[in-house]
Structures are given as structure tokens and as C-alpha cells.
Amino acid sequence: MIEIDLIIIIIIAIIFGTAFFIADFFEHKHHQLHISLIAGISVAYFFLVVLPEVASGMPEYLLNFEIFEYFFILMGFIFFHVSEKLILQKVESKSQKRMRKLLKMEKDLEFVEENIENVLESELQEEKLDIAALKNLNESILGLKEQEKTIKKEIEQYKLKIQNHLNKDLSEFRFFTNFTYHLLVGIILVGLLFIEFLAAFLFFIFAWFRIIISNRSERHIIFTDLEIYEETDYGTNLIKKTLLGLAALTGVFIGLVFELVLPIKIELELIYILFSFISGVILYTIVREVIPEKEKGNPLYFLVGAVGFIIIILFIKIFTTLI
């Protein structure tokens, strides 16, 4: 009986890992769900599944202080946020400063140009036209427009330079963090399968959702004042795409090796520390990428997602209690 259970766990683990590979490798083939629906499900999942699972599963608190119950969730969130910010702030910092200075100059020129045009309009309404003054005003406007064209051209050059460097640095960062994330997810899934199937299944569902979300979400504006967007795409790099797709499956095999082959067992505490850390990354993803910004999104879809997931969780809990 134990051998049959073990075989079932191995098969389920491999199926989960394969599902991650399919989600990553065939990212553009997915049916796109409404982002507000996913946001509702994500928020409900985090508060109804992740936090209770961490609270009940963590064998002991850091330094035995209850206030550190969600410490590693916080660490996951902080790590991801700080890493991203450091990359963004160092990308072409001099070019960013120069571009912001040029944007200010452009606004100042537009203001001066508008004032001169108002003066010109007033002069044209006079009964006696001062031809020399009108000529000077016209020349001033033309000169300002030429300066504006030069500044706009320089702004576009800096924007392209920043965008290219940003894409390169963020692409490398995203690949590293996503690969590590998927690898840890695979290891955690195996550990959870040996503890409780329901916890592993719910973790798989949302971790899988996170991949779908990341692959299908809209472009994110990085520098609001510079109108520069994040454009990370692994579709053109087959090696990176394949490695990323295989990361979770690799994690599954590593987890199985630890559980079945090596004499070293992954401690329950370590499983839940990793689970908490990954949950912090999930929370960052929810806040950063899933919940629609400002006026975007559909409140009805959000409510449907949240309430629908609450009902599903309630049904699962009642069903598992009865059996």
C-alpha cells in the first residue's frame, strides 16, 4: 500500500512539473482570463490558503517570537522588491537624469513659446501693426520650435538607450528569479505532496496561475515621467525558454531525489520556510502585476473571482472534513 501511494505521489509530482513546462513553453497559446478575475482569485488564495497554511505548518517561529510568524513571507516580498528597484535605479542613471533635464527644458520652451504666441496674437489685433516687432516675434517662435525639435530628438535617443539597457538588465533579472522561483516551486511541491495532497494541489494551482499571469499580463510602465515600459520576452530565445520551462520539472526531480534516494531528508521546517519565501514573491506579484492599476480593471470580475474562490475553498474544506 505504501509503495502504491509512493508511485501515485511520484506520478502527480511529474504531472505538476510537466504542467509548468507547458505553461512556460507555450505561453502565447493560453486562453487569456480577465486580469480582474485573476486578481480576485489571487487575493482570496493568499489570505485563505497561503497565510493559514504558513501559520499551521511552520513548526516554530523565528527566535520563538510570534510576531515573526510571517517573517519569511516578508523576506520574499522585500527581496523581490529591493532587487527590482536596485536594477531600475542603476540602469543608465546618467541618461535618466539628462532625459529628465531635457523634458523640463522642453516644458519651459513650450511655456515661453505659448507666451510669445499670445503676444503675437495681441499685436495682430492692434490697428497699427509693428511689422518689425511681428517679424522678430515670428523669428523667435521659429527659433524656439527648432530648439524644441532638437530637444525632442535628443529625448528619443536617450529614451531608446534607457529602454534597451532596461530590457537587457530586467530580462536577465527576470530569467534568474523566475528560474529560481520555478525550481523552488518544484522542490516545495514534492515536499508538500509527502505532507498533504490538498495543500500541494492548492499551491500548484496558484503557482501555475502565477506563470500564466506573468506571461500574459500587460506591459508595466517603469518610469512614469519618462514613459518607459518593461518589455521582457523570452519567446525569441529558445534556450532560455526551454530552461525556464524545465525549471519546475527539475525542482520536482531534485525533491524526489532528496525524498527517495539521498539519506538527507528535506526538513518540514525548511519546506515551510521556502513555502513562506515563495509566498512573499507571490504577494509581490499580486500587488505589482495582478491587481489592475488605478482606474483599470473591472470590480465585478474581481468580486466574482474572490467570492467564487471563497466558495470553492469552503466546499473543499467541507468535503475533506466529511471524508
C-alpha positions as a Markdown table, in Angstrom:
| # | Residue | x | y | z |
|---|---|---|---|---|
| 1 | Met | 0.0 | 0.0 | 0.0 |
| 2 | Ile | 2.9 | 2.3 | 0.9 |
| 3 | Glu | 4.6 | 1.6 | -2.5 |
| 4 | Ile | 1.3 | 2.4 | -4.4 |
| 5 | Asp | 1.0 | 5.7 | -2.5 |
| 6 | Leu | 4.6 | 6.5 | -3.3 |
| 7 | Ile | 4.1 | 5.8 | -7.0 |
| 8 | Ile | 1.0 | 8.0 | -7.0 |
| 9 | Ile | 2.9 | 10.8 | -5.4 |
| 10 | Ile | 5.8 | 10.5 | -8.0 |
| 11 | Ile | 3.3 | 10.5 | -10.9 |
| 12 | Ile | 1.4 | 13.5 | -9.5 |
| 13 | Ala | 4.7 | 15.4 | -9.0 |
| 14 | Ile | 5.8 | 14.7 | -12.5 |
| 15 | Ile | 2.4 | 15.8 | -13.9 |
| 16 | Phe | 2.6 | 19.0 | -11.9 |
| 17 | Gly | 6.2 | 19.7 | -13.2 |
| 18 | Thr | 5.1 | 18.9 | -16.8 |
| 19 | Ala | 2.2 | 21.4 | -16.4 |
| 20 | Phe | 4.7 | 24.1 | -15.5 |
| 21 | Phe | 6.7 | 23.3 | -18.6 |
| 22 | Ile | 3.7 | 23.5 | -20.8 |
| 23 | Ala | 2.6 | 26.8 | -19.2 |
| 24 | Asp | 6.1 | 28.3 | -19.8 |
| 25 | Phe | 7.0 | 26.9 | -23.2 |
| 26 | Phe | 3.6 | 27.5 | -24.8 |
| 27 | Glu | 2.9 | 30.8 | -23.1 |
| 28 | His | 1.2 | 32.5 | -26.0 |
| 29 | Lys | -1.2 | 29.6 | -26.6 |
| 30 | His | -3.1 | 30.2 | -23.3 |
| 31 | His | -6.7 | 31.4 | -23.2 |
| 32 | Gln | -6.4 | 34.9 | -21.6 |
| 33 | Leu | -8.6 | 35.3 | -18.5 |
| 34 | His | -9.7 | 38.8 | -17.4 |
| 35 | Ile | -7.0 | 40.3 | -15.2 |
| 36 | Ser | -9.5 | 41.4 | -12.5 |
| 37 | Leu | -10.9 | 37.9 | -12.3 |
| 38 | Ile | -7.4 | 36.5 | -11.7 |
| 39 | Ala | -6.8 | 39.3 | -9.2 |
| 40 | Gly | -9.8 | 38.3 | -7.2 |
| 41 | Ile | -8.8 | 34.7 | -7.1 |
| 42 | Ser | -5.2 | 35.6 | -6.2 |
| 43 | Val | -6.1 | 37.8 | -3.3 |
| 44 | Ala | -8.6 | 35.2 | -1.9 |
| 45 | Tyr | -6.0 | 32.5 | -2.3 |
| 46 | Phe | -3.3 | 34.4 | -0.5 |
| 47 | Phe | -5.4 | 35.2 | 2.6 |
| 48 | Leu | -7.5 | 32.0 | 2.8 |
| 49 | Val | -4.8 | 29.4 | 1.7 |
| 50 | Val | -1.3 | 30.8 | 2.0 |
| 51 | Leu | -1.4 | 32.6 | 5.3 |
| 52 | Pro | -3.3 | 29.8 | 7.2 |
| 53 | Glu | -1.0 | 27.2 | 5.7 |
| 54 | Val | 2.1 | 29.0 | 6.8 |
| 55 | Ala | 0.5 | 29.6 | 10.3 |
| 56 | Ser | -0.4 | 26.0 | 10.8 |
| 57 | Gly | 2.6 | 24.4 | 9.1 |
| 58 | Met | 5.6 | 26.3 | 10.4 |
| 59 | Pro | 6.9 | 24.2 | 13.3 |
| 60 | Glu | 8.2 | 27.2 | 15.3 |
| 61 | Tyr | 8.6 | 30.9 | 14.9 |
| 62 | Leu | 11.9 | 32.7 | 14.3 |
| 63 | Leu | 13.5 | 33.4 | 17.7 |
| 64 | Asn | 10.3 | 31.9 | 19.2 |
| 65 | Phe | 8.6 | 35.3 | 18.8 |
| 66 | Glu | 5.0 | 35.1 | 17.5 |
| 67 | Ile | 5.4 | 38.4 | 15.7 |
| 68 | Phe | 7.8 | 36.6 | 13.2 |
| 69 | Glu | 5.0 | 34.2 | 12.1 |
| 70 | Tyr | 5.1 | 35.6 | 8.6 |
| 71 | Phe | 8.7 | 36.8 | 8.6 |
| 72 | Phe | 9.8 | 34.7 | 5.6 |
| 73 | Ile | 6.8 | 35.9 | 3.6 |
| 74 | Leu | 8.1 | 39.4 | 4.3 |
| 75 | Met | 11.6 | 38.4 | 3.3 |
| 76 | Gly | 10.4 | 37.1 | 0.0 |
| 77 | Phe | 8.5 | 40.3 | -0.7 |
| 78 | Ile | 11.4 | 42.5 | 0.3 |
| 79 | Phe | 14.0 | 40.5 | -1.7 |
| 80 | Phe | 12.0 | 40.7 | -4.9 |
| 81 | His | 11.1 | 44.4 | -4.5 |
| 82 | Val | 14.6 | 45.6 | -3.5 |
| 83 | Ser | 16.3 | 43.6 | -6.2 |
| 84 | Glu | 14.0 | 45.1 | -8.9 |
| 85 | Lys | 14.4 | 48.6 | -7.5 |
| 86 | Leu | 18.2 | 48.4 | -7.5 |
| 87 | Ile | 18.2 | 47.3 | -11.1 |
| 88 | Leu | 15.9 | 50.1 | -12.2 |
| 89 | Gln | 17.8 | 52.8 | -10.4 |
| 90 | Lys | 21.2 | 51.8 | -11.7 |
| 91 | Val | 20.0 | 51.4 | -15.4 |
| 92 | Glu | 21.6 | 54.4 | -17.3 |
| 93 | Ser | 21.2 | 56.7 | -14.2 |
| 94 | Lys | 23.1 | 59.5 | -16.0 |
| 95 | Ser | 20.9 | 59.1 | -19.1 |
| 96 | Gln | 17.8 | 59.2 | -16.8 |
| 97 | Lys | 19.0 | 62.5 | -15.2 |
| 98 | Arg | 19.8 | 64.0 | -18.6 |
| 99 | Met | 16.5 | 63.0 | -20.1 |
| 100 | Arg | 14.6 | 64.5 | -17.1 |
| 101 | Lys | 16.5 | 67.7 | -17.6 |
| 102 | Leu | 15.6 | 67.8 | -21.3 |
| 103 | Leu | 12.0 | 67.1 | -20.5 |
| 104 | Lys | 12.0 | 70.1 | -18.2 |
| 105 | Met | 13.7 | 72.3 | -20.8 |
| 106 | Glu | 11.0 | 71.2 | -23.3 |
| 107 | Lys | 8.2 | 72.2 | -21.0 |
| 108 | Asp | 9.9 | 75.6 | -20.4 |
| 109 | Leu | 10.3 | 76.1 | -24.1 |
| 110 | Glu | 6.6 | 75.3 | -24.6 |
| 111 | Phe | 5.7 | 77.8 | -21.9 |
| 112 | Val | 7.8 | 80.6 | -23.5 |
| 113 | Glu | 6.5 | 79.7 | -27.0 |
| 114 | Glu | 2.9 | 80.0 | -25.7 |
| 115 | Asn | 3.6 | 83.4 | -24.2 |
| 116 | Ile | 5.2 | 84.7 | -27.4 |
| 117 | Glu | 2.3 | 83.4 | -29.4 |
| 118 | Asn | -0.1 | 85.3 | -27.1 |
| 119 | Val | 1.9 | 88.5 | -27.6 |
| 120 | Leu | 1.9 | 87.9 | -31.3 |
| 121 | Glu | -1.9 | 87.5 | -31.3 |
| 122 | Ser | -2.2 | 90.7 | -29.3 |
| 123 | Glu | 0.0 | 92.6 | -31.8 |
| 124 | Leu | -2.1 | 91.4 | -34.7 |
| 125 | Gln | -5.2 | 92.8 | -33.1 |
| 126 | Glu | -3.7 | 96.3 | -32.9 |
| 127 | Glu | -4.8 | 98.9 | -35.5 |
| 128 | Lys | -1.3 | 99.9 | -36.3 |
| 129 | Leu | 0.8 | 96.8 | -36.9 |
| 130 | Asp | 4.5 | 97.0 | -36.0 |
| 131 | Ile | 6.0 | 94.9 | -38.8 |
| 132 | Ala | 9.5 | 94.8 | -37.3 |
| 133 | Ala | 8.1 | 93.6 | -34.0 |
| 134 | Leu | 5.9 | 91.0 | -35.7 |
| 135 | Lys | 8.9 | 89.8 | -37.7 |
| 136 | Asn | 11.0 | 89.5 | -34.5 |
| 137 | Leu | 8.3 | 87.6 | -32.7 |
| 138 | Asn | 7.9 | 85.2 | -35.6 |
| 139 | Glu | 11.6 | 84.6 | -35.8 |
| 140 | Ser | 11.6 | 83.9 | -32.0 |
| 141 | Ile | 8.8 | 81.4 | -32.4 |
| 142 | Leu | 10.6 | 79.6 | -35.3 |
| 143 | Gly | 13.8 | 79.5 | -33.3 |
| 144 | Leu | 12.0 | 78.0 | -30.3 |
| 145 | Lys | 10.4 | 75.4 | -32.5 |
| 146 | Glu | 13.8 | 74.4 | -33.8 |
| 147 | Gln | 15.1 | 74.1 | -30.3 |
| 148 | Glu | 12.1 | 72.0 | -29.4 |
| 149 | Lys | 12.7 | 69.7 | -32.3 |
| 150 | Thr | 16.3 | 69.2 | -31.3 |
| 151 | Ile | 15.4 | 68.5 | -27.7 |
| 152 | Lys | 12.7 | 66.0 | -28.7 |
| 153 | Lys | 15.2 | 64.2 | -30.9 |
| 154 | Glu | 17.7 | 64.0 | -28.1 |
| 155 | Ile | 15.0 | 62.8 | -25.7 |
| 156 | Glu | 14.0 | 60.0 | -28.1 |
| 157 | Gln | 17.7 | 59.0 | -28.3 |
| 158 | Tyr | 18.1 | 58.8 | -24.5 |
| 159 | Lys | 14.7 | 57.0 | -24.2 |
| 160 | Leu | 15.8 | 54.3 | -26.7 |
| 161 | Lys | 19.1 | 54.0 | -24.9 |
| 162 | Ile | 17.5 | 53.6 | -21.5 |
| 163 | Gln | 14.8 | 51.2 | -22.9 |
| 164 | Asn | 17.4 | 48.9 | -24.5 |
| 165 | His | 19.6 | 48.7 | -21.3 |
| 166 | Leu | 16.5 | 48.3 | -19.2 |
| 167 | Asn | 15.2 | 45.4 | -21.3 |
| 168 | Lys | 18.6 | 43.7 | -21.1 |
| 169 | Asp | 19.0 | 44.0 | -17.4 |
| 170 | Leu | 15.4 | 43.2 | -16.5 |
| 171 | Ser | 15.4 | 40.3 | -18.8 |
| 172 | Glu | 18.4 | 38.8 | -17.1 |
| 173 | Phe | 16.9 | 39.5 | -13.6 |
| 174 | Arg | 13.5 | 38.1 | -14.6 |
| 175 | Phe | 15.2 | 34.9 | -16.0 |
| 176 | Phe | 17.2 | 34.3 | -12.9 |
| 177 | Thr | 14.4 | 35.0 | -10.4 |
| 178 | Asn | 11.8 | 33.1 | -12.5 |
| 179 | Phe | 14.2 | 30.1 | -12.9 |
| 180 | Thr | 14.9 | 30.1 | -9.2 |
| 181 | Tyr | 11.2 | 30.5 | -8.4 |
| 182 | His | 10.2 | 27.6 | -10.6 |
| 183 | Leu | 13.0 | 25.4 | -9.2 |
| 184 | Leu | 11.9 | 26.1 | -5.6 |
| 185 | Val | 8.2 | 25.5 | -6.5 |
| 186 | Gly | 9.1 | 22.1 | -7.9 |
| 187 | Ile | 11.0 | 21.2 | -4.7 |
| 188 | Ile | 8.2 | 22.6 | -2.4 |
| 189 | Leu | 5.5 | 20.7 | -4.4 |
| 190 | Val | 7.2 | 17.4 | -3.7 |
| 191 | Gly | 7.7 | 18.2 | 0.0 |
| 192 | Leu | 4.0 | 19.2 | 0.3 |
| 193 | Leu | 2.9 | 16.1 | -1.6 |
| 194 | Phe | 4.6 | 13.9 | 1.1 |
| 195 | Ile | 2.8 | 16.0 | 3.8 |
| 196 | Glu | -0.7 | 16.8 | 2.5 |
| 197 | Phe | -2.1 | 16.4 | -1.0 |
| 198 | Leu | -4.7 | 19.3 | -0.7 |
| 199 | Ala | -2.0 | 21.8 | 0.4 |
| 200 | Ala | 0.2 | 20.7 | -2.5 |
| 201 | Phe | -2.7 | 20.9 | -5.0 |
| 202 | Leu | -3.7 | 24.4 | -4.0 |
| 203 | Phe | -0.1 | 25.5 | -4.0 |
| 204 | Phe | 0.3 | 24.0 | -7.5 |
| 205 | Ile | -2.8 | 25.8 | -8.8 |
| 206 | Phe | -1.7 | 29.2 | -7.7 |
| 207 | Ala | 1.9 | 28.8 | -8.6 |
| 208 | Trp | 0.8 | 27.7 | -12.1 |
| 209 | Phe | -1.6 | 30.7 | -12.2 |
| 210 | Arg | 1.3 | 32.9 | -11.4 |
| 211 | Ile | 3.1 | 31.7 | -14.5 |
| 212 | Ile | 0.0 | 32.4 | -16.6 |
| 213 | Ile | -0.3 | 35.8 | -15.1 |
| 214 | Ser | 3.3 | 36.8 | -15.6 |
| 215 | Asn | 3.3 | 35.6 | -19.2 |
| 216 | Arg | 0.0 | 37.2 | -20.2 |
| 217 | Ser | 0.0 | 40.4 | -18.2 |
| 218 | Glu | 0.2 | 43.8 | -19.9 |
| 219 | Arg | 3.3 | 45.9 | -20.2 |
| 220 | His | 4.2 | 47.7 | -17.0 |
| 221 | Ile | 5.3 | 51.3 | -17.0 |
| 222 | Ile | 8.7 | 51.5 | -15.2 |
| 223 | Phe | 9.5 | 55.2 | -15.3 |
| 224 | Thr | 6.2 | 57.1 | -15.3 |
| 225 | Asp | 7.7 | 60.5 | -16.1 |
| 226 | Leu | 9.9 | 59.1 | -18.9 |
| 227 | Glu | 7.1 | 56.8 | -20.3 |
| 228 | Ile | 9.4 | 53.8 | -20.4 |
| 229 | Tyr | 7.8 | 50.3 | -20.2 |
| 230 | Glu | 9.1 | 46.9 | -19.3 |
| 231 | Glu | 9.3 | 44.7 | -22.3 |
| 232 | Thr | 10.7 | 41.3 | -21.3 |
| 233 | Asp | 10.2 | 38.5 | -23.8 |
| 234 | Tyr | 11.9 | 35.1 | -23.8 |
| 235 | Gly | 10.0 | 34.0 | -26.9 |
| 236 | Thr | 12.9 | 34.7 | -29.2 |
| 237 | Asn | 15.5 | 32.9 | -27.0 |
| 238 | Leu | 14.7 | 29.2 | -27.3 |
| 239 | Ile | 17.4 | 28.1 | -24.8 |
| 240 | Lys | 16.2 | 30.5 | -22.1 |
| 241 | Lys | 12.6 | 29.5 | -22.8 |
| 242 | Thr | 13.4 | 25.8 | -22.6 |
| 243 | Leu | 15.5 | 26.2 | -19.4 |
| 244 | Leu | 12.7 | 28.2 | -17.8 |
| 245 | Gly | 10.1 | 25.6 | -18.8 |
| 246 | Leu | 12.2 | 22.8 | -17.4 |
| 247 | Ala | 13.0 | 24.6 | -14.1 |
| 248 | Ala | 9.9 | 23.3 | -12.1 |
| 249 | Leu | 10.3 | 19.8 | -13.5 |
| 250 | Thr | 14.0 | 19.9 | -12.4 |
| 251 | Gly | 12.9 | 21.0 | -9.0 |
| 252 | Val | 10.4 | 18.1 | -8.8 |
| 253 | Phe | 13.2 | 15.6 | -9.7 |
| 254 | Ile | 15.5 | 17.2 | -7.1 |
| 255 | Gly | 12.8 | 17.0 | -4.5 |
| 256 | Leu | 12.2 | 13.3 | -5.3 |
| 257 | Val | 15.9 | 12.6 | -5.1 |
| 258 | Phe | 16.0 | 14.1 | -1.7 |
| 259 | Glu | 12.9 | 12.2 | -0.5 |
| 260 | Leu | 13.7 | 8.8 | -2.0 |
| 261 | Val | 17.4 | 8.4 | -2.9 |
| 262 | Leu | 19.6 | 10.6 | -0.7 |
| 263 | Pro | 19.9 | 9.9 | 3.1 |
| 264 | Ile | 19.3 | 13.6 | 3.6 |
| 265 | Lys | 15.6 | 14.4 | 4.0 |
| 266 | Ile | 14.2 | 17.9 | 3.5 |
| 267 | Glu | 13.1 | 19.0 | 6.9 |
| 268 | Leu | 9.5 | 20.1 | 7.4 |
| 269 | Glu | 10.7 | 23.5 | 8.7 |
| 270 | Leu | 12.8 | 24.1 | 5.6 |
| 271 | Ile | 9.8 | 23.2 | 3.3 |
| 272 | Tyr | 7.7 | 25.8 | 5.1 |
| 273 | Ile | 10.5 | 28.5 | 5.1 |
| 274 | Leu | 10.8 | 28.0 | 1.3 |
| 275 | Phe | 7.0 | 28.0 | 1.0 |
| 276 | Ser | 6.8 | 31.3 | 3.0 |
| 277 | Phe | 9.5 | 32.9 | 1.0 |
| 278 | Ile | 7.8 | 31.9 | -2.3 |
| 279 | Ser | 4.5 | 33.2 | -0.9 |
| 280 | Gly | 6.2 | 36.6 | -0.4 |
| 281 | Val | 7.2 | 36.5 | -4.1 |
| 282 | Ile | 3.5 | 35.6 | -4.9 |
| 283 | Leu | 2.3 | 38.5 | -2.8 |
| 284 | Tyr | 4.6 | 40.9 | -4.6 |
| 285 | Thr | 3.4 | 39.5 | -8.0 |
| 286 | Ile | -0.3 | 40.1 | -6.9 |
| 287 | Val | 0.4 | 43.7 | -5.8 |
| 288 | Arg | 2.8 | 44.5 | -8.7 |
| 289 | Glu | 1.4 | 42.6 | -11.7 |
| 290 | Val | -2.0 | 41.2 | -11.0 |
| 291 | Ile | -4.2 | 43.9 | -9.3 |
| 292 | Pro | -5.1 | 46.4 | -12.1 |
| 293 | Glu | -3.6 | 49.9 | -11.7 |
| 294 | Lys | -5.7 | 52.9 | -10.7 |
| 295 | Glu | -8.8 | 53.1 | -12.8 |
| 296 | Lys | -8.2 | 49.9 | -14.8 |
| 297 | Gly | -9.9 | 46.6 | -14.2 |
| 298 | Asn | -13.5 | 45.5 | -13.6 |
| 299 | Pro | -14.8 | 45.4 | -10.0 |
| 300 | Leu | -17.4 | 42.9 | -10.9 |
| 301 | Tyr | -14.9 | 40.4 | -12.3 |
| 302 | Phe | -12.7 | 41.0 | -9.1 |
| 303 | Leu | -15.7 | 40.1 | -6.9 |
| 304 | Val | -16.6 | 37.1 | -9.0 |
| 305 | Gly | -13.0 | 35.8 | -8.7 |
| 306 | Ala | -12.8 | 36.4 | -5.0 |
| 307 | Val | -16.2 | 35.1 | -4.0 |
| 308 | Gly | -16.0 | 32.2 | -6.4 |
| 309 | Phe | -12.7 | 31.1 | -4.9 |
| 310 | Ile | -14.0 | 31.5 | -1.4 |
| 311 | Ile | -16.9 | 29.2 | -2.2 |
| 312 | Ile | -14.6 | 26.7 | -3.8 |
| 313 | Ile | -12.3 | 26.7 | -0.7 |
| 314 | Leu | -15.3 | 26.4 | 1.6 |
| 315 | Phe | -16.6 | 23.4 | -0.5 |
| 316 | Ile | -13.2 | 21.7 | -0.4 |
| 317 | Lys | -12.9 | 22.2 | 3.3 |
| 318 | Ile | -16.4 | 20.8 | 4.0 |
| 319 | Phe | -15.7 | 17.8 | 1.6 |
| 320 | Thr | -12.4 | 17.0 | 3.2 |
| 321 | Thr | -13.8 | 17.2 | 6.7 |
| 322 | Leu | -16.7 | 14.8 | 5.8 |
| 323 | Ile | -14.3 | 12.2 | 4.3 |
